[in-house]
Amino acid sequence: MVRIYDMKQKEIINAIDGSRLGYICDIEIDLKEGRIVRIIVPGPGKILGMFGQDMEYQIPWSSIRKIGEDIVLVEIDPTKVLVQSEY
């Protein structure tokens, strides 16, 4: 079992190119289905979710390949999941 707090402590790494995307700042949950839809990671230039562009990586849960002790491996095309923040 993993708690959301524990997930926020893991670095998100893109397995395709080895890039470090950052740390989870939020998650999106489908309450009707009772499942996590995507994880949210602040986009480039943001520090601790502040002081930067209003872009974020919205990574579908299906793109997560492995959750380890310290990292979460995802397989994404960053240009497709980097979007304008809704908040």
N, C-alpha and C positions, 0 to 999 in steps of 0.2 A: 504494500500500500504506500502511496505517496500523497502527501498533503500539498495544497496549493502553495503554501509557504515554502516548502522544500523545492517545488518546481521553480519558483522565482529565484532560487539561489543557483540554478544551473545555467551555464552559458549555452546559447543556441549556436550551433555550428552547421553550416551548409555542407553536406557530405559531397556535393558535386564539385565544388571548387575550394573547399576548406576555409571559406571566409567565416569570420566571427561576426555574428549579427547582433549580439547583445544578450540581454536578459529579459525574461518575460515580465511585462508590466501589467498585463490584464489577460483575461480569457473570455471567450464568448460561449455561452451555454444555451442550448435549446432546451428550455424548461419542459416543453410538451413531450419531447422524446427522451429527456433525461440524459443528455450526452454533451460532451464538449465538442463544439463546432470548430473553433480555431483558437490559436494562441496569438497574442498581440505583443510585438517587440517594437520599442521605439526605433524610428528610422535613423539614418545616418545624421550625425551632428547633434543629436539630442543627448543630453547628459542627465541621468537619473529621471528621464521622462520630461525634462524641462530644458529651457535655454537652447532652442534649436528650431528646425523646420517642423511643420506640423504634418510630417509623414510618418507612417508606421508600416511595419511588416505585419500583414494579416495572414498567418500561416495556417492552412487547413490542418486539422488534426490528422487527416489521412496522409499528410506529407511527413509526419514524424516516423522515422525509421528505427530509432533506438533511444531509450532513456537510460543513461548511465548514472554513476554516482555524482559526477561533476558536470556532465554535459548532456545536451539533447541534440541528437543528430537528425537533421531534416534534409529532404531532397526537394529543393525549390529552384525556380527561376526568379531571382530577386526582383527583376523588372516587372514580373506579373503579380507579385504579392505586395510590392511597395505601393501604398495608396495614401491618399490624403486622409489625415485623421478626422474622425467624425466628432471628436470631442475637443 
